Amino acid sequence: MDFSTLLAQAALNGLVIGTMYMLMAIGFTLVFGIMRIVNFAHGEFYMLGAFSAFFTYAQWEVPFVFCLVIAALTIGALGALVERAIIRPFRNDELSGMIATLGVSVVIQNAAVVAWGPTPRAMPNVVDGVLSVGPFTFPLSRLVVIATAALIFAVFWFFMQRTRTGRAMRAVAQDADTALIQGIRVNTIYPIAFAISVALAALAGALMAPIFSVSPFVGLTPMLKAFVVVILGGLGSVPGAVVGGLLLGLIESFTATALGSLVADILQLLLVILILLVRPWGLLGQKEA
């Protein structure tokens, strides 16, 4: 494989991984921006989305588009229930709320081990074949992931910018007390925000299921990388999550291709430390007054 082909493959892999990080980080930063908590169970909702896609697509042979819809709706509904039953009682105590999400993470992961076992499961590709562009060949399965993730983000962005609920969520993120005075039902916005957040994580898991194996433990790394992304892009910044996710994916892919995965992980951590030292509010985050 010549150097240009190697670079093209690394770029494609970086975009695939980056779109997954992007979706995870958007959900992660959405909850923090609106509810002011860090959801330590975010990776487990990714895992549930992956299992949802595995069962609906690989075993029940449901068309993959509907698998994505099923994953988003079912995991989103579960997220709304978790917010109402577990997180809401700790709304005035952010630390306890974060500890509660850690408990949710442990419960979901262990329940998945009991229900489905710890053994990783492989899922077939959604699309076979390759796209040839000159000397380069790109697997269609990975191009579908990138295109689908871009479409999901476009729908999310339209929802946040153009719909009444989306504008209400942005108002709550800016100032919940002022939003309440203006007549926005904050108690309704919180479960919606949490549901959308975990639905995005579930969609990321469903998209990655054909590429990576599916197991109860697949959510840890994406959750940690989402945390890295929001540090890079700025906690609470959706554009920062997009830029940070794609940037981290490309850096990880190119570095792993050139120097190995261990060096890639080290460089990512060094990059986080550098960002915290130079610009602690992130690349696109806003400096607090």
PEQUINOR-V306600 format. One record per backbone hydrogen bond with DSSP energy under -0.5 kcal/mol. NH is the residue of the N-H (numbers start at 1). CO is the residue of the C=O. E is the energy in kcal/mol with one decimal. If there is no record, write none. Layout:
# PEQUINOR-V306600
nh = <NH,NH>
co = <CO,CO>
e = <E,E>
This chain:
# PEQUINOR-V306600
nh = <6,7,8,9,10,11,12,13,14,15,16,17,18,19,20,21,22,23,24,25,26,27,28,29,30,31,32,33,34,35,36,36,37,39,40,42,44,45,46,47,48,49,50,51,52,53,54,55,56,57,58,58,59,59,60,61,62,66,67,68,69,70,71,72,73,74,75,76,77,78,79,80,81,82,83,84,85,86,87,88,90,91,93,97,98,99,100,101,102,103,104,105,106,107,108,109,110,111,112,113,114,115,116,117,117,121,131,132,133,133,136,138,140,142,143,144,145,146,147,148,149,150,151,152,153,154,155,156,157,158,159,160,161,162,163,163,167,168,169,170,171,172,173,174,175,179,180,181,182,183,184,186,188,189,190,191,192,193,194,195,196,197,198,199,200,201,202,203,204,205,206,207,208,209,210,211,212,214,215,218,220,222,223,224,225,226,227,228,229,230,231,232,233,234,237,238,241,242,243,244,245,246,247,248,249,250,251,252,253,254,255,256,257,258,259,260,260,264,265,266,267,268,269,270,271,272,273,274,275,276,277,278,279,282,283,284>
co = <2,3,4,5,6,7,8,9,10,11,12,13,14,15,16,17,18,19,20,21,22,23,24,25,26,27,28,29,30,31,31,32,31,37,38,39,41,41,42,43,44,45,46,47,48,49,50,51,52,53,53,54,54,55,55,57,56,63,63,64,65,66,67,68,69,70,71,72,73,74,75,76,77,78,79,80,81,82,82,83,87,88,90,93,94,95,96,97,98,99,100,101,102,103,104,105,106,107,108,109,110,111,112,112,113,214,138,130,131,136,133,131,129,139,139,140,141,142,143,144,145,146,147,148,149,150,151,152,153,154,155,156,157,158,158,159,163,164,165,166,167,168,169,170,171,175,176,177,178,180,179,184,185,185,186,187,188,189,190,191,192,193,194,195,196,197,198,199,200,201,202,203,204,205,206,208,208,121,213,215,217,218,219,220,221,222,223,224,225,226,227,228,229,230,234,236,237,238,239,240,241,242,243,244,245,246,247,248,249,250,251,252,253,254,255,255,256,260,261,262,263,264,265,266,267,268,269,270,271,272,273,274,275,279,232,233>
e = <-2.1,-2.3,-2.2,-2.5,-2.2,-2.5,-2.3,-2.7,-2.4,-2.2,-2.2,-2.6,-2.7,-2.4,-1.5,-2.5,-2.6,-2.4,-2.3,-2.9,-2.5,-1.8,-2.3,-3.0,-2.1,-1.8,-1.6,-2.9,-1.9,-2.8,-0.7,-1.5,-0.6,-0.6,-1.1,-1.4,-0.7,-1.4,-1.4,-2.1,-2.2,-2.0,-2.0,-2.4,-2.5,-2.2,-2.2,-2.6,-2.4,-2.5,-0.8,-1.2,-1.1,-0.6,-2.0,-0.6,-3.3,-0.7,-1.7,-2.1,-1.7,-2.8,-2.5,-2.5,-2.6,-2.7,-2.1,-1.8,-2.2,-2.0,-2.3,-2.2,-1.9,-2.4,-2.5,-2.1,-2.7,-2.5,-1.7,-2.8,-1.7,-2.0,-1.9,-2.2,-2.2,-2.2,-2.3,-1.7,-1.6,-2.0,-2.2,-2.2,-2.0,-2.4,-2.7,-2.4,-2.3,-2.4,-2.2,-2.0,-2.2,-2.5,-3.0,-0.5,-1.8,-2.3,-3.1,-0.5,-0.5,-2.9,-2.1,-2.7,-2.2,-0.6,-1.6,-2.5,-1.4,-2.1,-2.5,-2.7,-2.5,-2.2,-2.1,-2.6,-2.4,-2.2,-2.4,-2.5,-3.0,-2.4,-2.4,-2.5,-2.2,-2.9,-0.5,-1.2,-2.3,-2.1,-2.3,-2.0,-2.1,-2.3,-2.1,-1.7,-2.4,-2.3,-2.2,-2.0,-1.8,-1.4,-2.5,-1.5,-1.1,-1.8,-2.1,-0.6,-1.2,-2.9,-2.5,-2.5,-2.6,-2.4,-2.4,-2.0,-2.1,-1.6,-2.6,-2.4,-2.2,-2.3,-2.6,-2.4,-1.9,-1.2,-0.5,-1.1,-3.0,-2.9,-0.5,-1.5,-0.8,-0.7,-1.8,-2.4,-2.8,-2.2,-1.8,-1.9,-2.5,-2.3,-1.4,-2.2,-3.3,-2.0,-2.1,-0.6,-1.6,-2.0,-2.6,-2.9,-2.2,-2.2,-2.5,-2.7,-2.3,-2.2,-2.6,-2.8,-2.3,-2.7,-2.4,-2.4,-2.2,-2.1,-3.5,-0.8,-1.0,-1.8,-2.2,-1.9,-2.6,-1.9,-1.9,-2.3,-2.3,-2.1,-2.3,-2.3,-2.5,-2.5,-1.9,-2.7,-2.7,-2.4,-3.7,-2.0>
